């Protein structure tokens, strides 16, 4: 492995060389590490179940120019997500879920334009969803659920033409559901539940013909349920409960609707 990358991995202190069979001289053979033919790290898929907390700040993002997949979920990671994460220009998958990360989602994450999968769910992230995240045109999967995010859902969300999975549930998001969400023609899963969203359900959601799951429950949505939702023929889960919607249900709605 390239010396700078090896040095950066050792700096994390995430591997136990005393009680393991790791070959310390060749990180390409360490648990969860994959390298390319030139010995440069391209994937880290590491899960360290321990009561010890690990610091994300100990990971030098700038040292891995060829990293394509970074999965560090359920590692008891602490600290904030550093702005240097934007230096991972070849990254296509980033999963930092099920940790104890705090602070904001750095705007620099919008520079990782090859990203197809972004999962920051189940942390303690705060602040807004940065508008720069709209630059991630290749996203297929986006999960920011179970954090403490505030502010509005950026209208740039409609720029994700390849998105199939979107989960922003269990945050403290406010404002309306942007009508631009209707541009996500490939979307199959949409969960905006357990926020503080207001206003109406935009009729543009009826254009999402690939939706199989739509959950807008536990918000402050008002007015009528748009008839366009009845045209979503692929839905197998629909939950609009715990809102302030009209009791008048469009006749075209599936009989499994929950609206209480």
N, C-alpha and C positions, 0 to 999 in steps of 0.2 A: 504494500500500500504506500501511496505517496506520503512522505514524511510529515508534511503539515497536517494531513488528514489524520494520521495515526496519533500525532501529538494532541490534536483536538479531541479525539475519542478518549484518550487516556485522561485528559483534563476533566472530563465529565465525572469520573469515578463511579460510573454506573455498573461496571463489571467487577465481579469478585474473582480475583485471580488466585486467592489463597484456597478457597473452597470449591474451585471448579476445575474443569479439564480444559479451559481455554488455552490456546497457544498464544501466549502474549506477544510473540514476535510477529505474528501475521493476523492482524485484525480482520482480514477478509474471511477468516474461519471462526470468528466470534459469533456467539448466538445473536441472531437477528440481523446480521450484516451480510450484504451482498455487494460484490464489486464487479466492475466490467473487466474486459480482457487486459486493460492497462493498469489494473490494481487500484482504480479510483472508486470510491463508494458511490453506489447508485441506489441502494435501498437500505433503510433501517426500519425493521419491524420488530420492535423490542417491547416486551412487557415484563416488568420486574415487580412481582407481587411481594411487597415488603411493608413493614410498619415504618420504615425510614422514608423521609421525604427527600426527593431529589430536586435540584434547582435547574429549571430550564435555562437560567442565565449561564450555567456551566457549559452549555452547548454552543459552540462557536459556529453559527450558521454560515459565516463567510468563508469557512475553510472547506466547504464541500460544493464546488462548482458544478459537479455532475450528478448531484443527488436528484432522483426522480420520485422516490416514494419515502415519506417519513411518517411512520406510525408509532406513536408514543402514548397509547391510551392506557388508562388505569395504572399509571406509574407513580401515583402520589406526587406528581410534579407541582411545584410551587413557583412563585414569581409571576411576572407579566410576560406577555408575548413580545419579544424585542423587535424593534423596527428593522433590525438586520435580517429578519426573515424574508424581506423583500429581495435579498441578494440571491435567493434560490431560484434562479430564472428557469431552470429545467424541471422544476418540481411539477408533477402532475397529480400527486395525492398527498394531502396533509391531514393527519388525524391526531388531534391532541385531546380527544374526548376523555371524560371520566377522570379528570384530574382536579386540582384545586387552584387553577390559574386565576389570577385576578387582573384588575386593570382593564384597559380598553383593547378593542381589536385595532391594531395599528393600521393606519391608512396605507402603509407601504405594502400591505398584503395584496393590494391591487396591481402591484408590479409583477406578480407571479402569473403571467398571462397564459401559461400552459396548463394551469390547474384545471383538472376535471372533477376532483373530489375534495371537498373541504368540510371537515367535521371538527367543530370546536364545542360540541355539546357537553352538557353536564360538567360545567366549571362554575366559576364565580365571576365571570366577565361582566363589566359594567360599561356605561357610556352608550353611544349610539352605534348603529350599523353604519360604518363609513361609506359615503357615496362612492369612494374609489373602488369598492368591491364590485361595482358595476362594470369595471374594466375586464373582469374575468369572463370573457365571452365564451370560453370553452367549458364552463362548469356544467356537469351533469348531475352532481349530487351536492346539496348544500344543507348542512344541519348546524344551526346555532341555538338549538333548543336548550331549555333548562339552564339558563344563565340569569343575569339581572340586567339585561339590556333595556335601554330606554329610548325615547324618541320615536320617530316614525319609521315605517317601512319605506326605504328609498324607492322613488319611482324608477330608478335605474334597474330595479329587479326585472323589469320587462325586457332587458337586453340579453337575458340568458336563453338564447334560442334553443340550446341543446338540453336545457335542464329537465330532468325527469323526476327529481325528488327535492322538495323544499319543506323544511321543518323549522319554524321560528317560534314554536310553542313554548309555554311556561317561561315567559319573560315579563317585562313591564312595558311593552310597546304601546304607543298611543297613536292617535290620529286615525285616518281612514285606511281601508284596504285600497291600494292604488289600482286604478282601472288598467294600468299597464300590465298587470298580472295576466290579463287576458291574452297577451302576446306569447305566452309560454306554451306553444302548441304541442310540445312533447311531454308536458308535465303529467305525471301519473299519480303523484302523492303530494298533497298540500295540507299542511297542518299549521294553523295560526292560532290554535286554541290557547286559553289561559293567558290572555294578555288584557289590555284595556283599550282595545280598538273600538272606535265609534263610527257613526254614520251607517250607510247602507251597505248591503252586499252588492258589489258592482255586477251589473248584468253581464259584463265581459267574461266573468267566470264561466258562463254558459258556453263560451267558445273553446273551452279546454276539453275537447272530446276524448282525450286519452286518460282522463282522471278516473282512477279506481278508488281513491280515498280523498274525501274532503271533510276536514274538521275545522270548524270556525267557532266551536263551543266556548262558553265561559269568557265572553267579551261583553261589550256594551253596544252591540249592533242593534239598529232600529229599523222601522218601516217593514215593508212586505218582503217575503222571500221571492226573488225574481223568478218568473216562469221559465227563464232560460235554463235554470239548473235542472229542470225536468227533462231537458234534452241530453243530459249526460248519461248516455246509455251504458257506459262501462263501469259506473259507480257500483261498488259493493259495500262501501262504508260512507255514511253521510251523517254528520252530527252538527246540528245548529243549536243545541240546547244551551240553557243558561245565558240567554240574550234577552233583548226586549223587542223581539220580532212579532209581527202580527200573527194571530192565531189562524188566519185564513191561509190554508195551504193550497198551492197550485195543484190542480188535478193531475198534472203530469209527473208529480214527484213520486219517487219509489216509495213503497209502503214501509220501508225500514227507517224512514226519517225520524230523527230525534230532535224535537223542538220544544223544550220546556224552559 
